[in-house]
Amino acid sequence: MTTITKPPIFPEVLTSNPLGKVSGGGKAAIPGDQSSAIKKTSQDFEALFIGMMLKSMRSTVGKDSLTGGGHGEEVYRSMLDQEYAQEAARSGTLRLGSGLEEQLVRHIGQSEANDTRSEP
């Protein structure tokens, strides 16, 4: 009989029981290192999404004839948009990261609770 092992995706996030309930709340208690990994992943995704949105919005605006354009300006604007996206994700402006974080915690807890696979 072949045993199925857990996939190597996000191994630092997977635990035996990440959704131990905190008394009096709906928020799950997960260890600090897992919580920070989930938070960072969610924040990185939010920054990526915002960056793609800024790039798409930037492509709809005409070129500025005052500064001359060129490859250097394109690179600068791209880096500036990336920093805007990182800062917006850090501040939680769109709250995409926090929603994603909640979903990840819930999904990890459900998959662990329903995991009937044997340990290798």
ZIMO-V399578 format. One record per residue. RES is the residue in one letter. D_LAST is the distance of its C-alpha to the last C-alpha in Angstrom with 2 decimals. Layout:
res->(RES/RES)
d_last->(D_LAST/D_LAST)
This chain:
res->(M/T/T/I/T/K/P/P/I/F/P/E/V/L/T/S/N/P/L/G/K/V/S/G/G/G/K/A/A/I/P/G/D/Q/S/S/A/I/K/K/T/S/Q/D/F/E/A/L/F/I/G/M/M/L/K/S/M/R/S/T/V/G/K/D/S/L/T/G/G/G/H/G/E/E/V/Y/R/S/M/L/D/Q/E/Y/A/Q/E/A/A/R/S/G/T/L/R/L/G/S/G/L/E/E/Q/L/V/R/H/I/G/Q/S/E/A/N/D/T/R/S/E/P)
d_last->(12.04/9.97/7.03/8.09/6.78/9.55/12.54/13.83/16.99/18.17/15.11/17.58/18.56/15.39/14.89/14.03/17.74/20.10/22.86/23.96/27.58/30.43/33.28/36.06/34.59/32.62/30.98/27.37/26.54/23.85/23.45/26.04/23.99/22.27/25.69/27.33/24.83/25.41/29.12/29.39/27.65/29.98/32.96/32.29/32.11/35.33/37.01/36.08/37.48/40.63/41.12/41.01/43.41/45.79/45.74/46.59/49.35/50.69/51.09/53.47/55.87/58.55/58.87/60.85/63.98/64.87/62.14/62.28/58.68/57.11/53.73/53.79/54.34/51.52/49.11/50.44/50.17/46.60/45.66/47.67/45.95/42.55/43.66/45.08/41.77/39.84/42.39/42.43/38.64/38.86/41.64/39.94/43.05/41.57/38.79/36.39/33.83/33.93/33.56/30.62/29.03/29.48/27.98/24.86/24.35/24.99/22.69/19.73/20.45/20.78/17.62/15.66/17.79/17.25/13.48/12.49/9.11/6.42/3.84/0.00)
